[in-house]
Amino acid sequence: MENNLVHLIIDNQKVEAEKGTTILQAAKKVGIDIPTLCFLKDINEVGDCRMCIVEVEGRRGFATSCIQTVEEGMVVHTNTPKVLEARQVILDLILSNHHRDCLTCTRNGNCELQNLAMKLNVLDIQFQGERSEHKIDDLSPSIVRDFNKCILCRRCVAACKNIQKVGAIDCINRGFEACILTVEDHSLKDVNCTNCGQCIQACPTGALHEKETIDEVWIKLKDPDTYVIAQTAPAVRVALGEEFGMEIGTNVTGKMITALKRLGFDKVFDTNTGADFTIMEEATEFIERFTNQDTLPMLTSCSPGWVKYIEMNYPELLPHLSTCKSPHQMFGALLKTYYAKKEGIDPEKIFVVSVMPCIAKKFERQRSEMKNEGLYDVDNVITTRELSRMIKQANIEFNKLDDNTFDDPMGEATGAAAIFGTTGGVMEAALRTAQDTLTGKDLEKINFEEVRGGDGIKKATVNLAGKDIKVVAVSGLAKAREILEEIKSGKADYHFVEIMACPGGCVNGGGQPIKSSKVRSEVDVRKLRADALYSIDEKSTIRKSHENPIVKKIYEEYLEKPGSYRAEKLLHTTYKKREKYKL
């Protein structure tokens, strides 16, 4: 190991670092913070913005610390007058072409450009030249694209092209004419965007943000004739607290419920209950397919970004998709049928709001297939970030709230449903129910750790009732492409495949709290949130979906059994080939 170490000096401090380490990484080891903008660990490490420049003794000009690797005997200075002046000029040039309407920006207070301007004590803009003007693209149901706030860091492009392998956006032209565009500058609505929102998570400013719909929710909450129901996804409860200064991965279920009730929702239910129904239907569908060796492997259908991706890119594989709706859509359908009838409420007066970690759910909820008797299953989708804004608007001191519980009878869920929010969770939950169904026994095996973890592709062979079942849990669309190519070529021998559009699953969804590049380089945000969900599962009294009492009751009273005619009508859907471009 000693031969692999490099010795250098950074700001008069002796540093040891492995060969291949960048100056930026080496400086961080000894507590020296070098500012960055375009840098995003493992996603965008190209040195475009030049904000991280440093001086290296014996060399002319500046070195870009995010890409320049350390060398033996190197002497580095990160804050000389020349470096500080150069950074000021770079930042001034960026700000000169940036719409500085910070007070009305969704990223106000959580903007890397704003933070850097404060850190470098920017009090005035020296270069007040011509500023480019661009139209705002707000036609997508999920994403708003405002190039007027873009700083050309290319982080969004890297996330879309390199991490997701979608390539809905790219950088064209050079100099003052450079810009991030879609094909022929069409709306994201009309190109191959999957609405996953990973571009939003990568963006350091407000150039990309979710299509906010909280105004409609406020209107409905104030309407005495509308019965407004909130349902919350598992990943929301382990991320919402971050918007109020809590540690990453803090479980705030109780406070979240209290906040929703104070906002005025008539009922607050748990999407996890819907997830238990998803498992009942999906496990039954898989067992039937596996028994009959029919259209295998079966692919999960809980992630709407992934569903749109396969519709656009692999329509020939659509028969492999499970016909199950996603949990919140199933739940919405049951709320407007079973629950409405049970409580004597006119379904047309019920307004279902899904609180989701995912902006693709905004696209999903308005699909024509997500209707029953002319009514949408879900009427509005807000993200984790949007819920935090509503709580702040209502002047609720979130951290001081007491814990509350979900309302009956649709608030009872299992530990299996909780882990839906992380990659491998849907697979594990389905296997718990499938094993008991196939054997007719209540087996002790609960954890299927072979499908856990943040790796992009997790393959395993599990033995259920004496039969080997080959399963794969896939995280991120680039990895999904690898598996789909295997299936398409006939080389795959899998039986069951879970695919989540976002790397790490819903805990890293496009609607979750946005973390700066600095935080993301120091902390594994996805793991901390996922660990919190596994903790919820471990502490749950019931950890198998088919043992949920309310699920059993609704099947007995209303749905009859998984896969019944009524279950198919309410809880299942169809898919269609979708054109990549509508130009």
Buried (B, 14 or more C-beta within 10 A) or exposed (E): EEEEEBEBBBBEBEBBBEEEBBBBBBBBEEEBEBBBBBBBBEBBBBBBBBBBBBBBEEEEEBBBBBBBBBEEEBBBBBBEEEBEEBBBEBBBBBBBBBBBEBEEBBBEEBBBBBBBBEEBEBEEBEEEEEEBEBEEBBBBBBBBBBBBBBBBBBBBBBBBBBBBBBBBBBBEEEEEEBBBBBBEEBBBBBBBBBBBBBBBBBBBBBBBBBBBBBEBBBEBBEEEEBBBBBBBBBBBBBBBBBBBEBEBBBBBBBBBBBBBBBBBBBBBBBBBBBBBBBBBBBBBBBBEBBEEEEEBBBBBBBBBBBBBBBBBBBBEBBEBBBBBBBBBBBBBBBBBBBBBEEEEBEBEEBBBBBBBBBBBBBBBBBBEEBEBEEBBBBBBBBBBBBBBBBBEEBEBEBEEBEEBEBBEBBBBBBBBBBBBBBBBBBBBBBBBBBBBBBEEEEBEEBBBEBBBBBBBBBBBEBEBBEEEBBBBBBBBBBBBBEBBEBBEEEEBEBBBBBBBBBBBBBBBBBBBBBBBBBEBBEBBBBBBBBBBBBBBBEEBEBBBBBBBEBBEEBBEEBBEEBBBEBBBEBBBBEBEEBEBEEE
